[in-house]
């Protein structure tokens, strides 16, 4: 999925280009794999520090073996010329995907703008694919007029995004 997201970023697909403008920048990501060896001490908990090393090594492996525009197995796609760009993409995939059953097969999906809603641990809404598997629907578990867990700051200012998924 990281390779696909890099491909969308490189080829500037219209919907994805607009969506990516709203995503955090590389330097703003805080997944464990984004901690450099110099920053790992900031985690203060030894188990987190060792997990950050494992994840950073894993991400560097993915970059060098698959995503790098010269040495990776996907070099012909010209995906990533830097480890920070690959880290950003892997972070986006890890933090913005969700799972859905499609025709009985569990899939991991990344839907533009879907991740910008429902930042609420009460789980008052969900995303699911339509029965024809052609769109992603935004479904509330109960009726509400306004709920900050569904309509976060970004969606309150850009409500047309929600309408794209009905």
N, C-alpha and C positions, 0 to 999 in steps of 0.2 A: 504494500500500500504506500510506503514511503517513496518508492520509485515512481509510482503512478502520480503521487502528489507533486514530486519534482518535475515530472513530465508536464503536468498541467501548468505549473509555475513557469517553466521554460517556454511553453508554447502559448501562454497567455490566453487560455480558453476564457471566453467572456464571463460566464458565471463564476468561475474559479478565480479569475483576476480580481473581480469585485470583492469576493469573499476574503481572499488573502490579504487585502488591504486592511481588514479589520482584525486580523490575527496578531497576537503578540510578536514583537520583533525577536530576533535571535538572542539578543542580550537580555531579554526580559523573561526568558523561560527558566523555570525552576525545577524541572524534573531531575531526578538523581543523575541521570546520564549526562546532564549539562554541567555538572560540577567538574572543574579541572582539578588536577592533582594538587594544585596550590590552594584551591578553595575548599577542599574536602574537610579540612580541620574545622571549618565553620559549622559543620553538621553536629559536632560534639558527641554524638552517640556512636560508639565503635561499630555497631551492627549497620547503621546507616552509612558510615564511612566505607566499610568494606563492600556494601551493596552498590554504592556509588562508583567504586572502582570497577566492579564487575560490569555494571551497566555502561560505563564510559568505554571500557575495553570492547564490549559487544558492539556499541555504536561505531567505534573506530574500525572494527572488523567489517561491519556492513558497508561503511564508507569505502574502505580500501578494496574490498573484494567485489562489491556490486555497484555502488553508486558513483564512484569516482569517474570523472569524464575521460581519463586516460587509462587507468589501470583496472577499473572494475569490469566485471563480466557484462555490464550493461553500457559500456563506454560508447558504443555506437549511438546511444540515445542522448549523449552529452548532458547528463543529469546534474552533476554537482562538481564544482571545481574546488570546493573547500570543505573541510571537516565541520566548521560552524554551520554551513548551509545544510549539510546532511543531518547534523544534530537537531537543527531547528525542525526539519521535516519529520524526523523520527519522533521528536517531542510532540509535534502536532498530531501525528497518527496515534500516539499513545494516549494523549489527553482529549482527543476530540472524536473518537470513534465509538460506535455502539454496536451491539449484536442484535441480529434479527433472524428469525427462521424464514427462509424463502423456499417454498415448495418442499418443506421437510429438511432442508439443509441449513445448518447454522452458518451465517455469514457475518463478517465484520464489515460495517459500512461507515463511510464518511460522507455526510450529506451537507453541502454548503448551508451555512446559517443555522442548521439544526442544533449545533453545539452551543450556540449563543443563547439559547433558551434553557429553562429548567435547571438553573443553578440553585436548586433548593433540595435539601435532604429529605423533605417531607414527601417527595415523589408524588406530586399532585398531577403530573401529566407524563405522557410518554410519546415516543415516536414509533411508528410502525409502517410497514409497506402496505400499500393498498392491495386489495385482493388480486388485481391484475398485474401487480409488481411493477407498475409504471410511475409511481410517485410515492413520496414519503408523507404520511399524514401525521399531524400534530393532534394528539387526543388528550383531553382533560378527563380526569377520573370523576370530577364533579363539576357542577355549574358554578361559575364565578364571573364577576364583572371585571375585577382587576385583582391580580395577585402578583406581588413582586417576585415570587419564585418562578413564575411563568414569564412575566413581562419584565425582564431585567432592564437595566438602564439603556442598553443598546436597542433592544426591541421596542422600548417605549418611544424612542425617537425614530425608529425605522419600522413601523408596524406592517408595512407592505411585505416584509420578509415572512411573517407568519402566514399571510394570505397565499404565498407561493406554495404552501404545503398543505392546503385544504383540498 
